[in-house]
Amino acid sequence: MITLSAFADEISAEPEEQLAILKASGVKHIEFRSIYKTNVLSLDDPQIASFKKLLDQEGFQISAIGSPIGKIKITDPFEPHLEKFQRAIHLCSFFDTPNIRIFSYYPPDNFDGNWAPYRNEVMRRLQVKAQMAEKAGVKLLHENEHRIYGDSPERVKDLFDTVRHAHFQAVHDPANFVYGGYDPWAGWLANKPHLAHFHVKDWKKGEEHGCLAGQGDSLMEKVVAEVVAMGYSGFFTLEPHLLGGGPTGGVTGPELFPKAIEAIRSILNKLGAKHQ
């Protein structure tokens, strides 16, 4: 069974509006990235408790902590970042989700395109976090984000071949490969053996914002057909970026977000895939 979820902060910064739009569209899960324009890991305990109360009242659950872990330069200090990672682990327990979305580090300033001097440190940091995740009983979901180490199909494969840990798995984001100038099919094949999560985002080459699922160049229908054929059971999280996006999130708005939901539902219905 495929379960739809959403980066609800693309709808609005206000949690009440986020939930109202999703509820009207029949989506009852959120990938928690931000409310009130504040990142999930920067919210204080009262804000977190208030949001949890609202979720419970409206019958919502969290599909993953949409953290920015790994979105720092590989030359930045590691220990302060681990403190934020511990916060993400705590929030998994609080919101009853095993999933943390993560990344594999930005290059340093004056980067010349050669990752080789930094590769081993990328792997070391991810292995440390994978071991911590195992101890905490949570799962790290790596997203193939633009400009990080794991943005190309080849380096995605390198990550999973090297880290080799059951608690380090893949989020497949089809649009990010297109946006980064990579072959989206090669990207899918790199993520496929490690797939544990799926981001519904499509993109046309050269555009500044996303498009409805199936209307871009990320081979959405072809990839989703393979996901369904695999017998995948998990989340399809909408991250449409229909009005724009950047390193900290995207914008779709309350008018367009329901259209994004219907677009992926149409593809799943066409494939005969069970979803909710």
C-alpha positions as CSV (number, residue, x, y, z in Angstrom):
1,M,0.0,0.0,0.0
2,I,1.3,3.4,-0.9
3,T,0.4,6.2,1.6
4,L,0.4,9.8,0.5
5,S,2.1,12.4,2.7
6,A,3.2,16.0,2.2
7,F,5.7,18.6,2.9
8,A,2.8,20.7,4.3
9,D,5.0,23.9,4.7
10,E,4.7,24.2,0.9
11,I,1.0,25.0,1.5
12,S,1.4,27.6,4.2
13,A,3.6,28.5,7.2
14,E,0.5,28.2,9.4
15,P,-0.1,24.6,10.7
16,E,-3.9,25.0,10.8
17,E,-4.0,25.9,7.1
18,Q,-1.6,23.1,6.3
19,L,-3.9,20.5,7.9
20,A,-7.1,22.0,6.5
21,I,-5.9,21.8,2.9
22,L,-4.5,18.3,3.3
23,K,-7.6,17.1,5.1
24,A,-9.9,18.3,2.3
25,S,-7.7,16.3,-0.1
26,G,-7.8,13.2,2.0
27,V,-4.1,13.2,2.9
28,K,-3.5,12.5,6.6
29,H,0.3,12.3,6.9
30,I,2.9,15.1,7.0
31,E,6.7,15.1,6.4
32,F,7.5,17.6,9.1
33,R,10.0,20.2,7.9
34,S,8.7,23.5,9.3
35,I,5.8,25.5,10.8
36,Y,5.7,29.3,11.3
37,K,8.7,29.6,8.9
38,T,10.9,27.8,11.5
39,N,12.7,24.6,10.8
40,V,11.6,21.5,12.7
41,L,14.9,21.2,14.5
42,S,14.8,24.9,15.6
43,L,11.3,24.7,17.2
44,D,11.2,24.7,21.0
45,D,9.5,22.1,23.1
46,P,6.2,24.1,23.6
47,Q,5.9,24.6,19.9
48,I,6.5,21.0,19.2
49,A,4.0,19.9,21.9
50,S,1.4,22.3,20.5
51,F,1.8,21.0,17.0
52,K,1.5,17.4,18.2
53,K,-1.7,18.3,20.0
54,L,-3.1,19.8,16.8
55,L,-2.1,16.7,14.7
56,D,-3.8,14.4,17.2
57,Q,-6.9,16.5,17.2
58,E,-7.2,16.4,13.4
59,G,-6.2,12.8,13.0
60,F,-2.8,13.3,11.4
61,Q,0.5,11.4,11.7
62,I,4.1,12.2,10.8
63,S,5.7,10.2,7.9
64,A,9.2,11.5,8.6
65,I,11.2,14.2,10.2
66,G,12.1,16.3,7.2
67,S,15.4,17.4,8.8
68,P,18.2,19.4,7.2
69,I,20.8,17.1,8.7
70,G,23.7,16.9,6.2
71,K,23.0,20.3,4.7
72,I,26.2,21.9,5.9
73,K,29.6,22.1,4.3
74,I,31.7,19.0,4.7
75,T,34.4,21.2,6.2
76,D,32.1,22.5,8.9
77,P,32.5,21.1,12.4
78,F,30.8,17.7,12.9
79,E,30.1,17.7,16.6
80,P,27.6,20.7,16.7
81,H,25.7,19.0,13.8
82,L,25.5,15.8,15.8
83,E,23.7,17.7,18.5
84,K,21.0,18.6,15.9
85,F,20.9,15.0,14.8
86,Q,20.2,14.0,18.4
87,R,17.3,16.4,18.4
88,A,16.0,14.8,15.2
89,I,16.2,11.3,16.9
90,H,14.3,12.7,19.9
91,L,11.5,14.0,17.6
92,C,11.2,10.6,15.9
93,S,10.2,9.2,19.3
94,F,7.9,12.1,20.1
95,F,6.0,11.9,16.8
96,D,6.2,8.1,16.6
97,T,8.0,7.9,13.3
98,P,11.1,5.9,12.5
99,N,12.2,8.1,9.6
100,I,14.7,11.0,9.3
101,R,15.3,12.6,6.0
102,I,19.0,13.5,5.6
103,F,21.6,14.7,3.1
104,S,25.3,14.0,2.3
105,Y,26.9,17.5,2.7
106,Y,27.7,20.5,0.6
107,P,31.2,21.1,-0.8
108,P,33.5,23.7,0.8
109,D,34.0,27.2,-0.4
110,N,36.0,27.6,-3.6
111,F,35.0,24.0,-4.6
112,D,36.6,23.0,-7.9
113,G,34.2,20.1,-8.7
114,N,36.5,17.4,-7.3
115,W,34.9,15.6,-4.4
116,A,37.9,13.2,-3.9
117,P,39.6,15.1,-1.1
118,Y,36.3,15.1,0.9
119,R,34.8,11.7,0.0
120,N,36.2,9.7,3.0
121,E,34.9,12.3,5.5
122,V,31.4,12.2,3.9
123,M,31.4,8.4,4.4
124,R,32.7,8.6,7.9
125,R,30.1,11.0,9.0
126,L,27.3,9.0,7.5
127,Q,28.6,5.8,9.0
128,V,28.6,7.5,12.5
129,K,25.1,8.6,12.1
130,A,23.9,5.3,10.7
131,Q,25.3,3.6,13.8
132,M,23.6,6.1,16.0
133,A,20.4,5.5,14.1
134,E,20.6,1.8,14.6
135,K,21.1,2.3,18.4
136,A,18.1,4.6,18.5
137,G,15.9,2.4,16.3
138,V,15.4,5.0,13.6
139,K,16.1,5.0,9.8
140,L,18.1,7.5,7.8
141,L,16.6,8.4,4.4
142,H,19.1,10.0,2.1
143,E,17.7,12.4,-0.5
144,N,19.6,13.0,-3.7
145,E,19.6,16.8,-3.3
146,H,21.2,19.3,-5.7
147,R,24.9,20.1,-4.9
148,I,25.5,17.6,-2.1
149,Y,27.9,14.7,-2.5
150,G,25.0,12.3,-3.3
151,D,23.5,14.4,-6.1
152,S,24.7,12.3,-9.1
153,P,23.8,8.7,-9.9
154,E,27.4,7.7,-9.6
155,R,27.9,9.2,-6.2
156,V,24.6,7.9,-4.9
157,K,25.8,4.4,-5.8
158,D,29.1,5.1,-4.1
159,L,27.3,6.2,-0.9
160,F,25.3,3.0,-0.6
161,D,28.1,0.8,-1.7
162,T,30.4,2.3,1.0
163,V,28.1,3.0,4.0
164,R,26.3,-0.4,3.6
165,H,24.1,-0.1,6.7
166,A,20.5,-1.3,7.1
167,H,19.6,2.0,8.8
168,F,20.8,4.1,5.8
169,Q,18.4,3.9,2.9
170,A,17.2,6.0,0.0
171,V,14.6,8.7,-0.6
172,H,14.2,8.8,-4.4
173,D,13.5,12.4,-5.6
174,P,13.1,12.2,-9.4
175,A,13.1,15.9,-10.0
176,N,16.4,16.6,-8.2
177,F,18.3,14.5,-10.8
178,V,16.7,16.5,-13.6
179,Y,17.4,19.9,-11.9
180,G,21.0,18.9,-11.3
181,G,21.5,17.9,-15.0
182,Y,21.8,14.2,-14.5
183,D,20.0,11.3,-16.2
184,P,16.9,10.6,-14.1
185,W,16.8,7.0,-15.1
186,A,20.4,6.4,-14.0
187,G,19.4,8.1,-10.8
188,W,16.5,5.8,-10.3
189,L,18.6,2.8,-10.9
190,A,21.1,4.0,-8.3
191,N,18.4,4.5,-5.6
192,K,16.2,1.6,-6.5
193,P,18.0,-1.2,-4.5
194,H,17.9,1.0,-1.4
195,L,14.4,2.5,-1.8
196,A,12.6,3.2,1.4
197,H,10.8,6.5,0.7
198,F,9.6,8.5,-2.4
199,H,9.3,12.2,-3.0
200,V,6.7,13.2,-5.6
201,K,8.4,16.1,-7.4
202,D,8.6,16.5,-11.2
203,W,10.7,19.0,-13.2
204,K,11.1,20.3,-16.7
205,K,14.7,20.9,-17.7
206,G,15.8,24.5,-17.4
207,E,12.7,25.6,-15.4
208,E,12.9,27.5,-12.2
209,H,10.1,25.6,-10.4
210,G,8.5,22.2,-10.4
211,C,5.5,20.9,-12.4
212,L,2.7,18.5,-11.8
213,A,3.7,14.8,-11.6
214,G,3.9,13.3,-15.0
215,Q,4.4,16.6,-16.8
216,G,8.1,17.0,-16.5
217,D,11.3,15.3,-17.6
218,S,12.0,13.1,-14.5
219,L,10.3,10.0,-16.0
220,M,7.8,10.0,-13.2
221,E,5.3,7.6,-14.7
222,K,8.0,5.1,-15.8
223,V,9.7,5.2,-12.4
224,V,6.4,5.0,-10.4
225,A,5.4,2.0,-12.5
226,E,8.6,0.3,-11.4
227,V,8.0,1.3,-7.8
228,V,4.6,-0.3,-7.9
229,A,5.8,-3.4,-9.7
230,M,8.4,-3.8,-6.9
231,G,5.5,-4.2,-4.4
232,Y,6.6,-1.0,-2.6
233,S,4.8,-0.3,0.6
234,G,5.5,3.1,2.1
235,F,5.2,6.8,1.7
236,F,4.9,9.0,-1.4
237,T,5.5,12.4,0.0
238,L,4.4,15.4,-2.1
239,E,7.1,18.1,-2.5
240,P,5.9,19.8,-5.7
241,H,7.7,23.1,-5.6
242,L,5.1,24.4,-8.1
243,L,5.9,28.1,-7.4
244,G,9.5,27.7,-6.5
245,G,12.0,26.1,-4.2
246,G,15.5,26.3,-2.7
247,P,17.8,24.8,-0.1
248,T,15.4,25.3,2.8
249,G,12.1,24.2,1.1
250,G,9.6,25.0,-1.6
251,V,6.4,26.9,-2.3
252,T,3.3,25.5,-3.9
253,G,0.5,27.3,-2.1
254,P,-3.0,26.3,-0.9
255,E,-4.6,26.6,-4.4
256,L,-2.1,24.4,-6.3
257,F,-1.3,21.8,-3.7
258,P,-4.6,19.9,-4.2
259,K,-3.8,19.8,-7.9
260,A,-0.4,18.2,-7.1
261,I,-2.2,15.5,-5.0
262,E,-4.6,14.7,-7.8
263,A,-1.8,14.5,-10.3
264,I,0.0,11.7,-8.5
265,R,-3.3,10.0,-7.6
266,S,-4.1,9.9,-11.3
267,I,-0.8,8.2,-12.1
268,L,-1.3,5.6,-9.3
269,N,-4.9,4.9,-10.4
270,K,-3.7,4.4,-14.0
271,L,-1.3,1.9,-12.7
272,G,-3.8,0.2,-10.6
273,A,-1.8,0.8,-7.5
274,K,-3.4,0.6,-4.0
275,H,-3.0,3.9,-2.2
276,Q,-4.5,6.0,0.5
